[in-house]
């Protein structure tokens, strides 16, 4: 007599958004982003190089969107200057 086999459970892993990001200026993982939804302002601070950046936030934006805007700003600033 054979026994009953269980169906294998396939786990699906979803990538998680990081809480601390890589700084585009110094390259260290020390970039902290805080968003104030009431005032609509996001502040970005690097703990190593001291980079500080503030920007306005739309209601649907998240930390990763702010990080990409900062990254684009640094890249464009590096090309022209």
C-alpha positions, 0 to 999 in steps of 0.5 A: 500500500502506498501512502498519500503524498502532500502537495508541495507548497510553493513560497512566493517571495516579494521584494521589500523596499529597503528602509535605508538606501545607498547614498549616490554621493558617497556610496555608503548605505546610510541614506535616511528618508523621512516623509511628512504627509501633512506638510507634503515635504520629504527630507533626505539625510546621509549619515556619512557624508552629511548630504541634506536635501528637501523636496515637495511630495505628492500624496501618492509618492513613497520613499523609493520615489523620493530616492529616485528623484534624488538620484536623478538630481545628483546625476544631472548636477554631476553632468552639468557641473 
